[in-house]
Amino acid sequence: MTDAIEFNKVLKEWSERFISRSMRNYMRFVKASGLSLSHFSILMHLYYRGPNDISEMGEHLDITMPAASQLIKRLVDEQLVDRAESPQDRRVRQLTLTAKGRTLIEKAIEFRNQWIERLPLTLSEKQMDVISESLKDLITAEHNLDSQ
């Protein structure tokens, strides 16, 4: 029987390996794209959270409005992001991903997760079943943390 200390130790090791492999692949993709990590942070934010304005993007990156505007200008020039007047307030510039930007982010996510696609090749069917059920339990447990 596994106690909480052993469970936490194994889970932390898995988390570190998962993050390390995923980030290594992600960073290779970012570097090959010619964009900076800050550019990709903006693109990912727009991908996962939807349209945003420049000031909110500056807050997200913890940078000034002029710095955010400069980063966004490059993304607009590369046709990865559209910048338009907000329908609610003409003084505000609304940012949205273009189809090209969305495709780039989806490729980055796919590249980041490539190693996961190879993982089943190293496991038996029984191991995959046990791990899948355990991960489902772990996902449920994580969701339950929010209700405590």
N, C-alpha and C positions, 0 to 999 in steps of 0.2 A: 504494500500500500504506500502511495506517495503522500508525503506530508506537504503542508503549504510551503515550507522552505525549499524543498526539492522542486516542487511545481513552479514556484517563482523563479528559481535558478534556471530551469529548462526553458521556461517561457521567455525570460530575458535574453538568454542566448539565442533562441529562435528569432526574437524581435531584432536583435542586433545583426544577425546574419541576413534576415529579410531586408532590413533597411539598407545595409551595406551593399548587397547585390543590386537592389533596385536603384539606389542612388548612383552607383557606379555606372550602370547602363544609362540612366537618365543623363548624367553629366557628360558621357560620351556623345549622346545625341545632341545636347545643348551646344557643346563645343563644335561639333560638325556643322551645326546650323549657321554658325557665324554670329549668333545673337548672344547676349549676356544672360546670366542667371536672372537678373532683374527683369529683362524683357520677358523671359519665360514665366516669371512669377506673375507678371501682368496678364499674360495670355492664359495661364492656368486659372487665375482668379476669375477672369471673364468666362472661361469655359465652364467652371463649376458654379459660379454665382450669378452669371448673366450680366446684362448691361450695368454699367457703373459710370460714375463721373470722375473727372481727373482728381478732384480733391480727395475723394474716398480712396482712389488708387494711391495717392501720395501717403495717406494715413496707413493704408495696408502695408506699404513698403517702408514706412517711417522715414520719408524723405520730403523735401520741400515741394511746393507746387511747381516752381520752375524746373526742378530736377525731374519731377514726374512728367511734366509737359515735354521735356527733351527726350525722355525714354519713349513716350507715346508717339512723338513725331516720327521716330525711326520706324515704329511698328506701322504707322499710317503710310509712310513712304514705301514700306515693303508690302503694302496692301494686306496686312495681317489683321489690322484693326480699322474700323470706321469711327470717325469722330464727327458728331452732328449735334445740332442744337437739341436740348431736351424739350420735349413737347410741353412739359409743365413749367419750365423756366428758361427763356431764351438766352439768359446769361450763362447757363450751365452747359458744358459740353458733355454729351453722353457718349460713352465708349461701348462698342459692340465688336465681337469677333466677326471677321469676314469668313466666307467659306474656306478661303485659303488658310486663315488662321486656325479655324476649327480642324481642318485636315492636318495641319502641322502638329497640333496638340494631340490629336488622336494617334498620330504616328509616334510621337514621343511616349505616350502611355503604352502603346504596343511594344515599343523598343525597351522601355523600362521593365516590362513584364515578360520579356522573351524567356528568361531563365525559368520562370514558373511553368511555361509550356513543356520544358524538358524534364522537369522534376518527376512526373509520373513514370518516366522511362526507367527510373532508378528504384521504383517501389513495386511490390507485389500488389495484386488486386485486393487481397485481404488488408494489407497495410493502408492502401488508399481508402478503403471502406472505414477502417477504424479512425484514421486521421480526419476524414470528412465528417464523420459523426462527432468527433471530439471538437472539431472547429465550429460546427454548428452550435454545440453546447457553449463553447467559448463566446461566440457571437451573442447568444442569448444572455449569457452572464454579463457581458459588457453592456448590453442594452439595459439590463436590470440595475446597473450601477447608477444610472440617471434617475431612477425612481426611488432611490434610497435617500 
